[in-house]
Amino acid sequence: MCFCATIVRTYNAVLDCLARAGAEDRAEQLLFHMLKLYRDGDHDAEPDAFTFNCIIHAFSKSRRKGAGRRAESILDRFLEYHEEENQSIRPDTRSFTHIIAHYGRSRELDAPYRAEYVLNRMVSLCKDGNKDLAPNLFAIKTVVDSYSHAKHPDAGRNAERFLNLIRELREKHGITRLERDTSFMNSVLFAWSSCGSEDSGHRAEGHLLEMEDSFDQGTISFRPDSRSYEMVLSAWAKSESSDKAKRALLTLRRMQEQQRTGNPFVRIDEAAYSFVINACAFSNAGEDLEAEAFTIAVKLLDEMLESKSVHPSSLTYGWFIQACGRLRVAHALKSVQIGRAFHLCCENGLVNDFVLHRLKGAAPDPVFKELLAPVLSNLPPRFPKGRLAVNNLPSDWTCNVDGNRKIRRQ
């Protein structure tokens, strides 16, 4: 073995130990020492790709403020070293993706922009002929997700930009390994569900229909799964579309059809129903459409109560009660449904802060006093409604909030 290679490996072993110990500052200092020795003529200390990547990874794993920028500065040094001193030592995809992953985990305000900046550097180098630095699907997906986690108002449109980027890299630059799959498309759907854009429901549904068509034609890697449908349902729930309750219901029905016809990756739980009821609760489209949304919410609650596999949760009851309170239907009708839902919630021990808060806002005072009569009778006269808390309620009303006890049927 070459003596020079042995010395570099020794340096790298020390760097690796420092990086694993979280001593990235000392690792960086050792790199600078190696660079100085090399520039002074000591070629035994010449850094290699592992040297730079080790320190980039160390900073990328760190949760320290500014760690991402420190990793970027090492990448800058690496690129400079490759271009000006040793063209045989060059960055690889890990040099960039470690930093992108760091920003994907970060919740700093500029994290999405920094992640995209690093990705764009990869894309630029790729287009300049460095095909081995073409971004992989993980890197692009991470940038898409970083905008979504930040609830960026343009998260959905940014996701569309990255879909176009994949198409361009495949068709114009021959990067054929960039093949969209279910995981990536779920990130696109998540982007539309997180941004609250006016057309988010329509845009998300369009992608879901494409996934369904591809799966029907035999493309297993592009199949929709439970998360796909739940992201579209969430997008409808947050959209401003006048018919969002109806469209969310249709999405749920397609989800049920996927499960019925044997898609093993689709399993319906209470969350899917709750998303549709949430869409109903926030319908603001005139009395006729709100009456339709109310009918949908009641129908879905009935389905869950009759189901052997999908049971209402605290979230379901809370959204349902809020739907009854917000939608413009006859007071007598909404009072009946609020009372029914709250009684069932109590019987199943699922009353929590969320349910109680929704009940306070939805139930007219006479209905509220009637439903809470067993509780209010044990409290001082004129006890403020706003001060009523879960710990004032009977224990059997709340006993299953965090448990898995069997739900009693209607």
Rosetta blueprint (number, residue, H / E / L):
1 M L
2 C L
3 F H
4 C H
5 A H
6 T H
7 I H
8 V H
9 R H
10 T H
11 Y H
12 N H
13 A H
14 V H
15 L H
16 D H
17 C H
18 L H
19 A H
20 R H
21 A L
22 G L
23 A L
24 E H
25 D H
26 R H
27 A H
28 E H
29 Q H
30 L H
31 L H
32 F H
33 H H
34 M H
35 L H
36 K H
37 L H
38 Y H
39 R H
40 D L
41 G L
42 D L
43 H H
44 D H
45 A H
46 E L
47 P L
48 D L
49 A H
50 F H
51 T H
52 F H
53 N H
54 C H
55 I H
56 I H
57 H H
58 A H
59 F H
60 S H
61 K H
62 S L
63 R L
64 R L
65 K L
66 G L
67 A H
68 G H
69 R H
70 R H
71 A H
72 E H
73 S H
74 I H
75 L H
76 D H
77 R H
78 F H
79 L H
80 E H
81 Y H
82 H H
83 E H
84 E H
85 E L
86 N L
87 Q L
88 S L
89 I L
90 R L
91 P L
92 D L
93 T H
94 R H
95 S H
96 F H
97 T H
98 H H
99 I H
100 I H
101 A H
102 H H
103 Y H
104 G H
105 R H
106 S L
107 R L
108 E L
109 L L
110 D L
111 A H
112 P H
113 Y H
114 R H
115 A H
116 E H
117 Y H
118 V H
119 L H
120 N H
121 R H
122 M H
123 V H
124 S H
125 L H
126 C H
127 K H
128 D L
129 G L
130 N L
131 K H
132 D H
133 L H
134 A L
135 P L
136 N L
137 L H
138 F H
139 A H
140 I H
141 K H
142 T H
143 V H
144 V H
145 D H
146 S H
147 Y H
148 S H
149 H H
150 A L
151 K L
152 H L
153 P L
154 D L
155 A H
156 G H
157 R H
158 N H
159 A H
160 E H
161 R H
162 F H
163 L H
164 N H
165 L H
166 I H
167 R H
168 E H
169 L H
170 R H
171 E H
172 K H
173 H H
174 G L
175 I L
176 T L
177 R L
178 L L
179 E L
180 R L
181 D L
182 T H
183 S H
184 F H
185 M H
186 N H
187 S H
188 V H
189 L H
190 F H
191 A H
192 W H
193 S H
194 S H
195 C H
196 G L
197 S L
198 E L
199 D L
200 S H
201 G H
202 H H
203 R H
204 A H
205 E H
206 G H
207 H H
208 L H
209 L H
210 E H
211 M H
212 E H
213 D H
214 S H
215 F H
216 D H
217 Q L
218 G L
219 T L
220 I H
221 S H
222 F H
223 R L
224 P L
225 D L
226 S H
227 R H
228 S H
229 Y H
230 E H
231 M H
232 V H
233 L H
234 S H
235 A H
236 W H
237 A H
238 K H
239 S L
240 E L
241 S L
242 S L
243 D L
244 K H
245 A H
246 K H
247 R H
248 A H
249 L H
250 L H
251 T H
252 L H
253 R H
254 R H
255 M H
256 Q H
257 E H
258 Q H
259 Q H
260 R H
261 T L
262 G L
263 N L
264 P L
265 F L
266 V L
267 R L
268 I L
269 D L
270 E H
271 A H
272 A H
273 Y H
274 S H
275 F H
276 V H
277 I H
278 N H
279 A H
280 C H
281 A H
282 F L
283 S L
284 N L
285 A L
286 G L
287 E H
288 D H
289 L H
290 E H
291 A H
292 E H
293 A H
294 F H
295 T H
296 I H
297 A H
298 V H
299 K H
300 L H
301 L H
302 D H
303 E H
304 M H
305 L H
306 E H
307 S L
308 K L
309 S L
310 V L
311 H L
312 P L
313 S L
314 S H
315 L H
316 T H
317 Y H
318 G H
319 W H
320 F H
321 I H
322 Q H
323 A H
324 C H
325 G H
326 R H
327 L L
328 R L
329 V L
330 A L
331 H H
332 A H
333 L H
334 K H
335 S H
336 V H
337 Q H
338 I H
339 G H
340 R H
341 A H
342 F H
343 H H
344 L H
345 C H
346 C H
347 E H
348 N L
349 G L
350 L L
351 V L
352 N L
353 D H
354 F H
355 V H
356 L H
357 H H
358 R H
359 L H
360 K H
361 G H
362 A H
363 A L
364 P L
365 D H
366 P H
367 V H
368 F H
369 K H
370 E H
371 L H
372 L L
373 A H
374 P H
375 V H
376 L H
377 S L
378 N L
379 L L
380 P L
381 P L
382 R L
383 F L
384 P L
385 K H
386 G H
387 R H
388 L L
389 A L
390 V H
391 N H
392 N H
393 L L
394 P L
395 S H
396 D H
397 W H
398 T H
399 C L
400 N L
401 V L
402 D L
403 G L
404 N L
405 R L
406 K L
407 I L
408 R L
409 R L
410 Q L
